[in-house]
Amino acid sequence: MHSSRDQRPGKGDVTPTRILDAPDLADDFYLNLMDWSTLNVLAVGLGTSVYLWNVQTVADSGDSITAVSWVRGGYNLVVGTASGRLHIYDTLSCQLLRTYGKHDVISSGGGDCLIYHRDIREAGRRPFGSGSHQGEVCGLKWSPTKDISTAYLASGGNDNKVLVWDLRANKTSPLWRFRSHTAAVKALAWDPRESSRGSMVDEIDTGSQVCNMVWSMHSTELLSTHGFSSSGEHNLVRIWDYPKHATVRSLNGHKNRVVHLAMSPDGSTVVTGSGDETLRFWRPFDVADRRTTMRSELDHGRLIR
């Protein structure tokens, strides 16, 4: 991977602070190939390998990567592959800890329309399953809370539904169902200030496929990434002033739809990925304190075998 020269941006910038080449980054709406850990390490799935920005290359499994997600704490990384396997890596020792067939660990959704949940500390326990989607599970997102036992899980599917689950009672049916969408739902983001109303409170027509969303940690701004647009402005990253419905900034530069997104743990930086095989780092929000800087480049490093 190769990095462009850093720029010095101001607040709410519309130009990237860094651009990295990302060969083999898939242009696939249904994949989730980037995640940023609480320890400020970015995981990226490229082809059959996973790369850690700031550390090393993690895995070359010979199996195409379909999803990456950090376990809370930031040391262990879960890697999903096209064959339906889940691999858990210790990124400090670069060792494979465990491999599960299909999706029977943590919370995972698949093309079989099912969501499975499992505590990785209880390796012998049978996974708990949920199955109310009638299409492939495209997205999963836990509500923001320090105590996972009180969190809600949102799932989006190829059946155009959003379901919200309360897993404390081990119920197999969702707590809430939303059926307003007319296309597959992958982009899910919990408002850090409000997560328990259980009803639709607003709707914004973006005029474009919505690939990802993330809320600012420091304001009421909402970031969304897009592909083809009816307005003629394609492949944008847009910042919304919620609840005013106003676009306050548009970030352009990607040549293909922006299907991958991750945000740094301090909320100051987002990275977007596209089928144009680039990763672009942005500081898009109006953040008062920007003392955190990125000092390392994504490089090839070591392989876990």
TILUM-582262 format. One line per 2 residues: number of its first residue (from 1); for each residue x, y, z of C-alpha. Coordinates in steps of 0.25 Angstrom, whole numbers, always signed. Layout:
// residues N
NUM	X,Y,Z | ...
// end
This chain:
// residues 305
1	+0,+0,+0 | +5,+14,-3
3	+2,+27,+4 | +0,+41,-2
5	+7,+53,+5 | -1,+58,+17
7	-9,+71,+16 | -12,+81,+28
9	-27,+83,+28 | -36,+92,+35
11	-49,+89,+42 | -59,+81,+35
13	-50,+79,+23 | -55,+74,+9
15	-41,+69,+4 | -35,+56,+10
17	-23,+57,+19 | -17,+44,+13
19	-20,+35,+2 | -15,+20,+2
21	-15,+11,-10 | -23,-2,-6
23	-22,-12,-17 | -33,-23,-18
25	-42,-15,-9 | -55,-21,-13
27	-66,-12,-19 | -77,-20,-12
29	-89,-14,-5 | -91,-26,+4
31	-77,-27,+9 | -72,-20,+22
33	-57,-19,+20 | -52,-8,+30
35	-53,-6,+45 | -45,+3,+54
37	-42,-2,+68 | -42,+5,+81
39	-27,+4,+81 | -26,+13,+68
41	-23,+1,+59 | -30,+0,+46
43	-33,-14,+40 | -35,-15,+25
45	-39,-27,+17 | -32,-27,+3
47	-35,-40,-5 | -30,-52,+3
49	-22,-43,+13 | -25,-34,+25
51	-16,-22,+27 | -15,-14,+40
53	-12,+0,+38 | -1,+4,+49
55	+3,-10,+51 | +4,-21,+41
57	-2,-30,+31 | -11,-40,+39
59	-16,-51,+31 | -15,-58,+18
61	-25,-70,+19 | -26,-73,+4
63	-41,-70,+5 | -47,-56,+1
65	-50,-47,+13 | -64,-43,+14
67	-64,-35,+28 | -55,-30,+39
69	-59,-26,+53 | -51,-23,+66
71	-55,-30,+79 | -57,-20,+90
73	-44,-17,+96 | -37,-15,+83
75	-27,-27,+83 | -35,-38,+76
77	-40,-37,+62 | -51,-45,+56
79	-49,-48,+41 | -61,-54,+33
81	-58,-61,+20 | -66,-65,+7
83	-67,-80,+11 | -75,-75,+24
85	-63,-77,+34 | -60,-68,+45
87	-45,-66,+50 | -41,-60,+63
89	-27,-54,+63 | -19,-48,+74
91	-13,-36,+67 | -2,-34,+78
93	+4,-48,+76 | -1,-50,+61
95	-7,-63,+65 | -20,-70,+61
97	-27,-73,+73 | -40,-80,+68
99	-47,-83,+55 | -62,-86,+55
101	-70,-92,+43 | -81,-84,+38
103	-85,-72,+47 | -86,-77,+61
105	-78,-67,+69 | -80,-53,+74
107	-92,-47,+66 | -91,-50,+51
109	-101,-50,+40 | -101,-58,+27
111	-107,-61,+14 | -116,-71,+21
113	-124,-60,+27 | -120,-64,+41
115	-113,-56,+52 | -104,-64,+62
117	-99,-59,+75 | -88,-66,+84
119	-79,-62,+96 | -65,-65,+91
121	-62,-68,+106 | -71,-80,+105
123	-65,-88,+93 | -74,-101,+96
125	-87,-94,+97 | -97,-95,+86
127	-99,-82,+79 | -113,-74,+81
129	-119,-72,+67 | -129,-61,+62
131	-137,-63,+49 | -147,-52,+45
133	-141,-47,+32 | -146,-53,+19
135	-133,-48,+12 | -118,-48,+14
137	-113,-40,+26 | -106,-28,+21
139	-102,-21,+33 | -101,-22,+48
141	-99,-11,+59 | -99,-11,+74
143	-105,+1,+81 | -94,+10,+88
145	-93,+6,+102 | -82,+2,+112
147	-90,-10,+117 | -92,-20,+106
149	-103,-26,+114 | -112,-14,+113
151	-109,-12,+98 | -119,-13,+86
153	-115,-20,+73 | -120,-14,+60
155	-120,-23,+47 | -122,-19,+33
157	-126,-29,+22 | -127,-31,+7
159	-142,-32,+10 | -142,-17,+12
161	-145,-18,+27 | -138,-12,+39
163	-140,-21,+52 | -136,-17,+66
165	-133,-28,+76 | -132,-28,+91
167	-124,-41,+94 | -125,-40,+109
169	-137,-49,+109 | -131,-59,+98
171	-144,-56,+90 | -144,-61,+76
173	-153,-50,+71 | -149,-35,+69
175	-153,-24,+79 | -156,-14,+67
177	-158,-16,+52 | -157,-5,+42
179	-162,-7,+28 | -161,+7,+21
181	-149,+3,+12 | -151,-1,-2
183	-137,-7,-4 | -126,-15,+4
185	-122,-8,+17 | -107,-9,+20
187	-104,+5,+26 | -108,+5,+41
189	-103,+16,+51 | -108,+18,+65
191	-110,+32,+70 | -101,+33,+82
193	-111,+42,+89 | -124,+34,+87
195	-125,+19,+84 | -138,+14,+90
197	-150,+21,+84 | -155,+9,+76
199	-162,+18,+65 | -158,+25,+52
201	-156,+39,+56 | -150,+45,+42
203	-147,+42,+28 | -137,+48,+18
205	-137,+45,+3 | -123,+46,-1
207	-126,+43,-16 | -115,+32,-16
209	-112,+18,-11 | -107,+19,+4
211	-96,+10,+6 | -91,+14,+20
213	-94,+24,+32 | -88,+29,+44
215	-91,+39,+55 | -81,+50,+59
217	-77,+47,+74 | -76,+63,+76
219	-88,+69,+69 | -102,+65,+63
221	-95,+63,+49 | -98,+50,+42
223	-88,+45,+31 | -93,+36,+20
225	-86,+30,+8 | -92,+28,-6
227	-92,+22,-20 | -100,+26,-32
229	-108,+39,-30 | -120,+44,-38
231	-115,+58,-36 | -102,+54,-45
233	-93,+56,-33 | -88,+41,-31
235	-79,+34,-21 | -80,+45,-10
237	-78,+46,+5 | -88,+55,+11
239	-89,+62,+24 | -103,+65,+29
241	-107,+75,+40 | -118,+67,+47
243	-129,+69,+49 | -129,+81,+39
245	-128,+71,+27 | -117,+81,+21
247	-104,+76,+15 | -93,+84,+21
249	-82,+78,+13 | -80,+68,+2
251	-67,+61,+0 | -63,+56,-13
253	-51,+49,-20 | -55,+34,-21
255	-57,+29,-35 | -66,+17,-30
257	-77,+16,-20 | -73,+18,-6
259	-76,+4,+0 | -67,+4,+12
261	-66,+13,+24 | -59,+13,+38
263	-57,+24,+49 | -46,+26,+58
265	-48,+24,+73 | -47,+39,+76
267	-57,+42,+65 | -48,+52,+58
269	-45,+44,+46 | -53,+35,+36
271	-47,+26,+26 | -55,+23,+13
273	-52,+11,+3 | -57,+9,-11
275	-56,+0,-23 | -46,+10,-29
277	-36,+3,-19 | -33,+15,-10
279	-35,+18,+4 | -37,+33,+7
281	-35,+38,+21 | -44,+51,+25
283	-46,+60,+36 | -60,+64,+32
285	-67,+68,+45 | -66,+81,+52
287	-58,+77,+64 | -52,+87,+74
289	-40,+79,+78 | -32,+72,+68
291	-19,+68,+76 | -20,+54,+72
293	-11,+51,+59 | -8,+39,+51
295	+7,+36,+50 | +8,+22,+43
297	+6,+17,+29 | -2,+5,+25
299	+9,-5,+21 | +11,-19,+18
301	+18,-24,+31 | +16,-39,+36
303	+6,-50,+32 | -1,-59,+41
305	-1,-73,+36
// end
